[in-house]
Amino acid sequence: MIACPIPLFYTKRKIEEMQIGEEIEVIADDPTVKETIPKWSRDHGHEIVSIEDIEDNQFRIVVRKKDDKKRFR
C-alpha cells in the first residue's frame, strides 16, 4: 500500500499509457484518494466508473480513460 499523493502520480502516469476506453483500478488506504483522483480525472476528462470502500480501510477507484485531448480543443 502506498500513501497519497503517490497513488495519483502513478494513476496519471498509467493513464497516459492506456488506450481510450481502458480502465484502471486504484486501491489505496489514504482516504484523500477519494477526492484527489476523481477531481484530477474530471479535470482531465476521464470517467470515474466507481468509488468504493473495501476491507481494512482501503478504497477502490476505477477510472476509464476518455479522449482527454478533446478537453483542450
C-alpha positions as CSV (number, residue, x, y, z in Angstrom):
1,M,0.0,0.0,0.0
2,I,1.3,3.5,-0.9
3,A,0.4,6.8,0.7
4,C,-1.1,9.7,-1.2
5,P,0.0,11.6,-3.4
6,I,1.8,8.6,-4.8
7,P,-1.4,6.9,-6.0
8,L,-2.4,10.0,-8.0
9,F,1.1,10.2,-9.5
10,Y,1.0,6.5,-10.6
11,T,-2.6,6.8,-11.8
12,K,-1.7,9.8,-14.0
13,R,1.3,8.0,-15.4
14,K,-0.6,4.8,-16.2
15,I,-3.5,6.6,-17.8
16,E,-1.0,8.3,-20.2
17,E,0.0,4.8,-21.4
18,M,-3.6,3.5,-21.7
19,Q,-5.9,3.4,-24.7
20,I,-9.2,5.3,-24.7
21,G,-11.8,3.2,-23.1
22,E,-9.4,1.2,-20.9
23,E,-9.9,1.2,-17.1
24,I,-7.5,1.3,-14.2
25,E,-8.3,0.1,-10.7
26,V,-6.6,2.1,-7.9
27,I,-6.5,0.6,-4.4
28,A,-5.2,2.8,-1.6
29,D,-5.5,3.2,2.1
30,D,-5.4,7.1,2.2
31,P,-9.0,8.4,2.3
32,T,-7.9,11.6,0.4
33,V,-7.7,9.5,-2.8
34,K,-11.5,9.5,-2.9
35,E,-11.2,13.3,-3.6
36,T,-7.9,13.7,-5.4
37,I,-8.2,11.0,-8.1
38,P,-11.8,11.9,-9.0
39,K,-11.0,15.6,-9.2
40,W,-8.0,15.1,-11.4
41,S,-9.9,12.6,-13.5
42,R,-12.8,15.0,-14.1
43,D,-10.4,17.9,-14.7
44,H,-8.8,15.8,-17.5
45,G,-12.0,14.5,-19.0
46,H,-11.8,10.9,-17.7
47,E,-14.7,9.0,-16.2
48,I,-15.0,7.7,-12.7
49,V,-16.6,4.3,-13.0
50,S,-16.8,3.5,-9.3
51,I,-15.6,4.5,-5.9
52,E,-16.0,2.1,-3.0
53,D,-14.8,1.4,0.5
54,I,-13.3,-2.1,0.7
55,E,-11.9,-4.1,3.7
56,D,-9.3,-2.8,6.1
57,N,-9.8,0.9,5.5
58,Q,-8.9,0.6,1.8
59,F,-10.6,2.3,-1.1
60,R,-11.0,1.2,-4.7
61,I,-11.5,3.7,-7.5
62,V,-12.0,2.7,-11.1
63,V,-11.2,5.3,-13.8
64,R,-12.0,4.9,-17.5
65,K,-9.7,6.8,-19.9
66,K,-11.5,9.2,-22.2
67,D,-10.1,11.3,-25.0
68,D,-8.5,14.0,-22.9
69,K,-7.3,15.9,-25.9
70,K,-10.9,17.0,-26.6
71,R,-10.9,18.9,-23.4
72,F,-8.3,21.3,-24.8
73,R,-9.8,22.0,-28.2
